[in-house]
Amino acid sequence: MKDVVKKWLTEEGILKAEIPDENAEWHYIVEFPSGSNQISDVIKIKDRDLVIVASAIVLSEKHYKALHSLPKEKKKNLIFKWKMDLLFRNAEFRMIPDAENLQRIDFQIPIYLEELNKPKLMNALREIFKCKLYIIWSVSHEFERTEHINSMYL
């Protein structure tokens, strides 16, 4: 399966690297969509029939400061909206270190080997990208009125 997945990622022009990972049978870094600078991981978990497609969005220092300088109730409501909207996406998510002190949001989609095919893998990558885009656009929309903050990075 390792070579098949590598072939799919190469065919799509998104494979960036294969990296050593002691917790994985194989671990690929991809840029999805191609040319976007948005990086995701495709990982075959060791000793499990499971592939994880994962990525994260990290608030830039300026976005972090802007978010955490909002009035407490406004910040709470904005993060609650993100949680409720993300709840209805297909990706699992985790706010790191927690919702109150948010610095990063991790996204992942597990795919069992018996379900793994190229369309399912590409759809997982697409879904994670949409979740990241939602946060990027939301942060940009929220803070562009008060200051010119344009950088958000992984």
N, C-alpha and C positions, 0 to 999 in steps of 0.2 A: 504494500500500500504506500510505503514511503516514496518509491519511485513514481508511482502513479500520481500522487498528489504533487510531487515536484514537477512532473510533466505538465499538469494542469496549470500550475502557477506560472511556469515558464511560458506556456502557450498564451496566457493572458498578459504576459509582459509585466508581471507584478512581483516576481520573485526577486528579492534583494540579497538574501544571504541564508545560509544554513549555519546555525550556531550550535556549539556544544552545550548540552544541558543534562546534568546528572539525573534530573527528575523526569526526563523524557526519552522516548525511543528516537524521536526526531523533533526538530524545532526549526521552523522556517520563519524568516522575517519577510514581510511583504509590504509593498507600498500600494495601497488601494484607496481610491482609483489611481491608476498609473499617472505619475506626474503631479500628484496632489501633495506630496510630502507628509501624507497621513500614513503612519506605520501601524501595522497589526502583526500579531503572532499567530501562527498555525502550529499547534503543538500536539503531538501524539503522546499522551500520558503513559508513563512506564507502568506495566502490569495492569493496565485497564484497557478495555475496548472503547476508548473514548478519545476524540480529537477535540481540542479546545481552540476556538477562534477568539482572540482577545485583543483588546487595545485599551488605551486610557486617554483621557483629556486632562491636562494639567493647566490650572489657571496661571497665566503669566503673573509676575509680581504686581504689576499695575492692576490687573483684574482682581487679583486676590485682595489687594488693599481696598479697591473700590467696593467689592462685595462686602467685605467685613467692616467697612465704614458706613454702610447703610444703617438707618435706624433699625433697631432690633426686630421690630414687628415686620417691617418691609423686607428685611433679609430673610426672616423666617417664612414669610409668604412666598417669596420668590423661590426659595429652595423647596418648599412644599409643592409648588406648581411643577417644578422639575421632577420631583419624585412621582407625583401623580401622572404626569405625562409619560415619563419613562416606564412606569408600571405597565402601560398598555403596549409597549414595544416588545419585540421577541427576544431582545438581549437582556441578560441578567445584568444588574449594575450594583456597584458598591461605592458609597461616598467615603473618601479617605481624608483625614482620619475618622471623621464622622460628619453628619450634616451640619452641625453647629460650627465646626471649624474647617469646613470644606476647603481642600487644596486640590483634590484630584477626584475624578470619577473613573472607575474601572468598569469596563464592559466585557462580557464574554458570552459566547454561545457554545454550548456543548453539542457535539454531534457523535452519536454512537456509530461505530464502524459499520454495522449492518445497514445504516442509513446513508453512509457517506458516498456521495457522488459529486461530480463537478458542479451541477446546478445548485445543490444544497450548500456546498462550500462557498460558491460565489454569492449566493443569497445571504449567507451568514456574514461575509465580509461587507456586503452592501448594507445590511441592517446595522452593523456596528458603525459604519461610516455615517449613516443617517442619524444615529443617536449622538455621535460626536458633533455633527453639523448642527443638530438642534441646540446643543449647549453653546457652541461657538456663536451661532446667530442670536441666541437669546441673550448671551452676555454682551455681545456687540450692540444689540438693540437697547438693552437696559442702560448701558454706560456711555453710549455715543452722545447722548444729550448733555451729559455733565462734563465730559472730558474726551479728548481724542485718544482713545485706547484702541489700537489696531492689532496688537500682537497677541496671539494665543498659540501656544506650542505644545507639543507632546513631551 
